[in-house]
Amino acid sequence: MCLPARLLPPPDGLDASGAKPFKLPVAECFAAQCAALPELPAPLMRDPAEWDELHYREEGGVGWLTFDFYNGAMSTGQCQRLREAVAFAKARPTRVLVLLGGADFFSNGIHLNRIEASAQRPDDSAADESMRNIEAMDDLALEILTAGDQLTVSALRGNVGAGGAFLALAADLVWAHEGVVLNPHYKNMGNLYGSEYWTYLLPQRVGAAGAAAIMRNRLPLSANGALEIGLIDAVCAEDARAFAAMLPERVAALALAGDFDERLAAKRARRERDEAAKPLAAYRAEELARMRRNFYGFDPSYHVARYHFVQKIPHAWTPRHLAPHREPGGAHGTSAGADSTNRKADTAA
């Protein structure tokens, strides 16, 4: 459950007038009161009718891990809990592990509201919480990437975006239905570079040129569009209801396939070759070096964009990547001067 938080100061240089409360978990809004409450264990394997963010069940050699986070945002603590759940599932005697995500969103990456809230704590900062959150996301992605005893499937029941999209790609197979929309990019959040091993995962699926185009264009992809370029492996149904109905049979067939052992051996061999060519730790170090510049560097674009996102402040003009006709030599041959004029008009509007 989420409630509005108290107003928070904006980043330096931003006008605080009109700032609105934004949603945070009840346990954070009432931290003092919750601190006095007992913490009760919630086993992963329990009655599915009992609500919680995480559930795990097994059937016919298949492990099903459901994680349903509000709006798909994943805080540092939620990433850590999910990583522990994945580690638990990896240790179980199953052949296939299905990552179900939530009904509305598989994942949308780091929790921008929780990061924004950290800016008001005297012993914390938005930059520090951003770093903790992305490190926890990377730990989670690594846990999935190193699942050597099962084939893993990301089953996209809902939409997926930003770091959550690359978390899904950490699985061996990515399945979706026709209603799913993917936003596998970061730059709209103040030129955020991104992590979650995307520099390893994305080129493997779409090639170096395809990866560069996805990151440059920053456009949503339909499930069928993602399948066409090789970003995902299958579009299995027309809608979420049909997807849920057919998924158990399709996963069971994967677990019982005659070539299962060969596929698992090929997966392990590929991971060993890739690790020898360039360790996952090297990809992570390179990505996080760029992320530190986003969080702690002189350019405040990420912090400004995050504040605008949390406060639901619209763009002053159509973002440039959506308006190529304004660029010199663009679709309508606009000049740099015309582009500048258009921006001023948009700002005034």
N, C-alpha and C positions, 0 to 999 in steps of 0.2 A: 504494500500500500504506500502511496506517495501523497504528501501534503505540500502546500506552498511553503517555501523557506522565507525567512525575513530578507529584506532588501540587502543586496551586496554592493559594495563600491565597484564602479567600473574600472577597467584598466586606465592608466594615466593618459590624459588627453581626451578621454571620452566624456560626453555630456551625460550626467547622471539623471537629468530631468526626464521623467516618464519611465524610469526603470521600474520593472514589475517583479513581483515575487515569482519564483519558479519552483518546480516540484523537486522534492527530495524524499528519501525514504523516511517513514515515521520514526524509525529508530534513530535517525540523525536529527530530525527536528525536535525530538524529545529525548535527547541523549542522556540527560541527567536522570530522568525518570526511568528510562530503560536500563540504566546501569544497575539499578537496584533489583531488577527482575532476574529470576533464575534462568540459566541457559539450559534448555532441554535438548538432548540429542535427537536428531531426525535421521534415522537410517535411510540409506539410498533405496534399499529394497523393502518396500512397504506398500500398503494399499494405494493404488493409483488414484483413488477418489480423495485421498488426503492431500490437500494442496501444499505444495512447496515448489521452490524454483527448480529443484533437482529430483529426478526419479530414475531408477534403474530397474530393469526387469530382464529376464532371460526366457527364451523359448526356442527349442529345437536347435541348439548350438549357436543362437544369435543373441547378442546383448544389445539392449535398447536403452540408450541414455538420452533422456529428455532434459533440456535446460530451457526454462521459459523466463527470461528476464524482461522486466518492464520496458517496452519500446525497443527491445534488443540491445539496450545499453548495458555494458558490463564493467562494473567498478573493479578496483584492485582486489577487494575481498571476494567478489563473485568469480573473478578469473581464477583466484587461488583455490576456491572451493571446487570449481569445475575441473581444474587440473587434477586435484586429488580424486575426484570422481572418475576421470578418465584413467588415472593410474590404477584405481580399484578395478575398473572394467577390464583393463589390459591384463590384469592378473587372474581373471576368471577363465575357466576352461571352455571358451567359446571360439568359434571359427570366424565370425563376422561381428563387428561392432558398428552399430548404427547410431550416428549423432543426429538427433531429431530437432534440436533447437525448439523454438516456440511456434505456436500456431500462427501468429501474426508476423513474427520476425525470427529468422535464424539467429542473426547477430548483427549489430551495427557498430561493433568495436568499442572503443574506450568510452567511459561514462562522462560526458562533457558537463552535465549538471553537477556531479560530485566534484569534478575538478574545479568548476567555477566556485563552488561553495568553499573549497579549501583556501581560496584567496582571502577569506575574512578571518581565518584563524591566525593568531599572532605567532604561533610556532610552526606555521606551514606556509606553503605558497602553491599557486596554480602550476608553476613549473615543476616543483617537486612532485606533486601528485600526478601530473601528466607523465613524468618519468617512471614513477612507481607503477602506474596503470599500464603503460606500454610494456614494461618489463614483465609484468604479470601476464599480459596477453601473449608475449613471446614465449614465456614458460609453458603456457597452455598449448600453443601451436606446436612447440617442440615435443610435448608429450604425445600429441597425435602423430606427428611425423615419425616418431621412433617406435610406433606400435609394430613390432616385428612378428608377432605371433597370430595376428588377425588381419583380415582385410577390413578396411574401414570405409564407411559410406557416410557422406554428408547428405542427409535427406532434407531438402529445402521445402518445408511446408509453407513458409512465409518469405517475405523479402529479405534481402541481405545487402549490406553496404559497408564501405570503408574497410577497416580492419577485419570486420566480421566476414567479408567476402573472401579474404585470404585465409582466415581461419577455416572456412569451409574447404578451400583448396588444399589444406593440409591433409585431408583424407585421400584415400586412394581413388575413390569414385565420388562424383557429385551428381546427384539426381534431383530433378525438380519437376514441377507441373507447369502448365502453360501460363498460369496467372502470376508466376513469380517474376519480380523485377530485381535485377542486380545492379549495384553501383560500385564496381570494383576500382575505386580510386580515392585519393585523399586530398588533392591539391585545392579543392574548393574550400577547405578549412584553413585558409590563410597560408597556402603553399606548403602544407604539411607534407613531409616526405613519405612517411609511413614506415611500418616495420612488418611484424608477423611473417618474416621470411619471404616477403612478396618478390624480392629480387631473385630468389631461387625458384619459387613456385610458378609465377606467372609466365616467364619465358619458356618454361618446360611445356606449357600447354599451348601457348599461342605464338611462340617464337619471340626473338628480341624485337623485331619490328612491330609485331602485334602488341607486345607489352608496352612499347613506347607510345603507340597510337592510343591505346586504352587510357594510359595515364595523361596523355596530352589532351585528348578530346573531352574527358570527364563527363561522359554522357551515360544515362541509364541504358541497360540492356534488357530486352525481354529474354525469357528463358530460351525461346527458339533462336533468338539472335546469338545468345551465349553458346548454344549448342553448335550453331553454324560455324563459329570461329574456333571451336575446340575448347572453350573455357570450361564447359561442363560436359558430362559424359552422356546424359540421357534426359529427355523430357518424356515422362512416363504416363502422364494423364492430363486431362483437360483442366481440371480444377483441384482444389485442395481436398474435397471430399472423395473424389475418385482416386486421388493420389494415396490417401490414407487407406482406402479399401484395397488397392492393389499392392501396396508396399510389402506386407508380410510375405506374400507368395513370391514376389521377386527376390526379396532378401533370402528366403529359404532356399530358392533355386541356386543362388550364389553360394550359399554355405554347402549345398549338396552337390555342386558341380563336379563332374568327373576330373576336370583339370584344376581343381582347387589347389592341390599341393604344388603343382607346377607354377601357378600364378603367385602363390605365396613365396616360393623360392625365387622367382623372378623379381618380385618386389624387394626381397632382402638383398639380392645381388645388385640391383640397380642402386639401392641406397648406399651400399658399400662402395660402388664405383663413384657415385657422386661425392661421397664423403672424402674419398681419396683425391678426387680432382680439386675440390674446394670444400672445406669443412663447413657445416652449418653455422658454427661459431663465427666464422669469418663473415658470412652474410649478415649475421646479426650485429656484429661489431660495426660493420660499415653502415648499416641502416640506422643504428642507434647513434652513431656519431652525427649523422645528419639530423636526427630527431633532437639531439641535445641543442643543436644550433637553432632549431625551431622553438624550443622551450626556453633556452637561456640566452640566445644570441641577441644582437642589437636590433634585429627586425621584429617588431611586435605583431606582425600580421596574424599569426596563429592566435594570439591572445585576444586581439580585437575581433577576429572572425568568430572565435568561441563565444565571446560575450554577446555578439550580435545574434548568434544562433540560439543561445540560451534565452535571451531576451526577446527572441522572435522579431528582430528588427530587419525589415526587408532591405534588399540592395537598393542603393540610390539610383542605379541604372542597370540595364541588362548586362550580366557578366560578359567579358570580351569573348570568351570561348563559345558563347551562345550567339554572338552577333558578329560573325566573321565579315559581314558586309561593311562593317565600319573600319576594317583594317585597310591600309594602303594596298590597292590592287585586289580588294575583296570582291564579293559577288556583284556589287553594284558600282565598283570602281571608285569608291570614296577615297578622298585624300586624307592625309593626316589632319589637315585643318578642318575638314568636314567632320572627322571623327571627334575632334576636340569640341566642335560646336554641338554635336549630338549629345556628348556627355554632359555638357553644361545644361542643355535643355532637359535631359533626363533628371539631373540633380535638382533643377528648379521644380520639376513636376513632382 
